[in-house]
């Protein structure tokens, strides 16, 4: 089938930019679409990155993964939108900075609205043209600005109401991140309601989807690129689209809950724990100091677990979400 009117012959690939709207100066808003059509029929993987405009690690993972694809060896189709939110990418922000009613988080408005604001229209196109026609969607993300996050894949939801759990679980384990998050249906991610995320809307529609998180926003987190590129390759092999066996990955650690650590005092932030480091309940993971170097607060782990996400800003204000502890 065609995706936004883009198709290609068996055993070939095609790259196009498709207009999906206009900026205020009349310049086109264009989605980059890549299609790799296998020589023989098979499943379809939809690969997406850049839904948040300040997250670039996933874009680079897509670039490297696509470079290694040979459509003549595939059995099925790979469809990729490596930069899913061009307006937000242009403003280097999570949501498009010039959107009416302020920046909108594109991953909180699915399945989108064909007659809504620009971000809502893009979400409707992504969902209707790509997610709805794929056997599996793989959506790549990074942490919120000022934070970094350990590589993990969501198994979300962790039940089988849609009949897709086996596919999501198998592909998630094949992707091979060090951590797997089994997230309960309707459970928040930190403080975020994910009901209208891509995953939150794909599951009721009976469409299997995975999201992978890794690294920082605003920069490509080089140390995690090999995990992401291997992950895409392994998912393609798991689905039978690409030839070869799934590459063995290190043992993966499962977590089901995330506990937040907030700062009660504002000041300079000094860390005692590293990303992905195991911590014990009550252990000091960071401290806050005043401008004179005097200690104001010790931040402790609320539970036994590991540091899933940590803030990278040098200073924090009262209430800052300094860490996520996974358990």
N, C-alpha and C positions, 0 to 999 in steps of 0.2 A: 504494500500500500504506500501511498504518498504521505509525507509529513509536512504540513504547511505547503503542500504542492510540490515538495521535493521528493524525488524517487530516483532510483538508479537501476541498472541492469544487474542480473546475477553475476557475482564474481567481481564487482566493481565498487568503487566508492565515489562519493560526491560531497562537495562542500559548498554551501550557499549561505548568504545573509538575506533574511526575509524581513521585509518591513512589517512591523506590528503596531506602529503609531508614529507620532511626530512630536518633536520638541517645540518649544514656543517660537523658535526661530524658523520653523518649517523643516529642519533637518530630520531625516528618518530615524526612528528607533528600530534597530534591526537585531533580530535574533540570529546568532550563528548556528547553523544546523549541519551536522555531519552524519552521513548514512554510509554504512558498510554492509552491503548486501552479499550474503554468502552465495557460493556457487550452488549449494543445495539448500532446501528449506529446513526450517528449525525454529527455535524460540526467538523472541525479540527481547533484548536488553535495552532499556533506556537509561543512559548515563547522563547525570546532570551535575553541574557545579556552578558556583557564583550566584546562587539565589540571593545571598546577602552580598552587597556590593563591596564590602571590605574583606571578604574571605577569598584569598587567592591561592592557597595551597591546593584546593580541589581543582582549580583551573589548570594548574601545572601538572597535577596527576593525570587529568584528562589528556593534556597535550602529549605527555610521554606515553600514555597507554595507547592512544590513537596512532602514534608514529610506528608502533610495533605491530599494528594490525595489518594482515594481508587478507583482503576479502576473498581471494581465490581459495583460501584454506578454511573458510568458515562454513558452518551449517546453521543458517539462521541469519539474524540481522542485529546489528549494533547501531542504535540511534543515539546521538550525543548532542546535547546543548551545553557546551563547556562554559558558557557565560549567560546564565539564565535571567539576569536582571541588569541589562545594559544601562538603564538610567542610574541605578544605585552604584554600579561600577564606575560610571563616569564621574560621579561626585565622591567616590572613594568612601562611601558611607554604607551602613547596614541597610538603610532604605534610601530611596531617592530624596536628596536634600531639598529639592524644589517642588515636591509633590504638594498639591492642595491638601489642606488639613494636616500638614506636617509629614515628616517621613513615616512611611508605612512599612511594617515588617512583612515582607512578601510571604513568609512562611507562617503567617497567622491569618491569611485571607483565602485559603483554598476552600472550595474549588474555584474561587475567583468569581468575577462578574463581567460578562462580555460588554455590559453597558456602564461599567463603573469607572473609577479613576484608573490612571494608566497602570499602576501596579496591579490593581485588581483584574484589569484586562489581560495583562501578561500572565498572571496566575491562571486565568481561565484558559488561555491558549496552551500553557504548559500542561495543564491537567487534561484538557479535552483532546489535544492533538498528540500528546506523547504518553503521559501516564496511563491514560485509558486504553491505549492500544499496545501496551507492553506486557510481556509475561512477568517481568520484574523490573522495578525502577530502583536505581542506585543513586542516591542523592548525597553529595559530598559537602561537608561543612567544617568550619573551624570555630574557635571560641569567640565570645563577645570581645569587643575592643578592650584592650588593656589586660587581657587574660590569655592564658594558654591552657590547653586541655589535652589529657592523655588520649591516645588513639583508642576509640571503641566504636562498636556497632550496636545500634538498637535492635533488639527483637521486640518490636512494638506493634500491636499489643502482644502480651505473652500468652494469649489464649488462641483458640482456633475457631472462633465464631465465623470467620470468613472462609475457612477451609484452606488457608494459605500458610499455616504455621510451619509445616514441614519444609516448604520451599524457602520461607524466610529464614528459618533456623539453619537449614543446610547451607544456604548461600552466605549467611552471616558468619558461620563457623569457617567456611571456605575463605572468606575475605581475609581472615587471619589477624585481626587486630589483637593486641595483648589482652583486651578486656571486652566483655559482652554484657550489655545492659538488658536484662529482661524486665521490661517496663509494663506495669499493669495497665489495663484498659482505663483510660480517663485520668491516669496519674499525671501530676504536673512534672515538668522538668525544672527542678529548682523551684522558682516561683512562677514559671511560665505555663499558661494554659495552652496545651498543644492540640486542642480539639480541632482547630482549623489549620493545622499544619498539613503539609503534603501527606505525611504518614497517617495523620488523624482522619483525613478524608479518603485516602486510597483504600483503607481497610473496609469501611462500610460499603464501598463500591466493589468489593471483592477483588481488588487489585493488590498484588504483593509488592511491598516496597521495603527498602532498607535505607537507613541514613548512617553514614560514617562521620565521626567527628575526630579532628586531630589538629593540634597546633594553634598558632596565633592568627589573629586577623591582621590586616594591613601589610603582611609580609608572607613570603613563601617559607614555611618551616621545613628547611632542607632535610633535617634528620628524619622526618616522617614520610618523605616522598617514597622511599623504597617500599614501605609498608603499604601505601596507597596503590602504587603501580602493581605490585604483586597481588594486592587484593582484587583489583579489577581483572587482572589476568586469571586469577583463580576462580572468580565468579563466572567468567566466560567458559572456563573449562568445566566447572560444576554444572552449568546449564547445558553443556554439550555443544555450545556455539563454536568454541575454539578447540582445536585438537590438543591431545595430551592429557596427562593426569594432573589432578589438583596438587600443587606443590605443598609439601608438608610444612606446617607452621608450628611455632612454639606453643606450648600448652596455654590455653586461654583461661582467664579468671572471670567468673561470672559475678555480677553484682545486681542487686534488686532495689536498693534504696540509696538516696542521696541526701546527706545532711549538710545544711548550710552553716557557715561560720561568718558572723557579722562583726564588724568593728564597732565598739561602743564609743571609742574616742577617735578624734581625728589627729593625724600626724604622719610622721615618716614610718614606712613599713619595712620591717626587716624579717626575712624568712629564716626559719630553722629546718624546714622540711622541703624536700624536692618533689617535683611532679612525679606521680606514681609511687611515691615512697609509702611504705606501710607505717601506720601510726596507731597508737593505743589511745583509748578514751582517757582524757585528762592530760595527754601529752602536749607540751607547748610546741606549736607549729610556727608561730610568728609572734612578733612584738611590734607595738606602736610606740614611737618616741616623740617628744615635743621638739621644737626647733633648737633647743639647747642640749639635746641628747639625753634628756631625762626620760626614763621609762614611764609610760602612761598606762599600758595595758598589755597583758599576755593573752594571746589567743590560743585556745586549746581545742583539741579534737573532741567532738561530742560523743563519738562512738569509735570502736575498733574498725579499721578499714584502711583505705589508702587515699592519697591526695589525687583526686580526679581532675580538678581545675584549680588554678591558683591565679591570683591577681599579680600583674607585673608592674603596675604603677608604683612609683617610688613613694607617693604619699596617698593617703586615703582620708575620706571624711567619715563622720559618724554615720553608721548604718551600712557602710560599704560591704558588699558581698565578697569577702576576702578569699574564701575557699569553699570548695565542695569536697566532702569526704564521702566516698562510696563504700558501701558495705553489703 
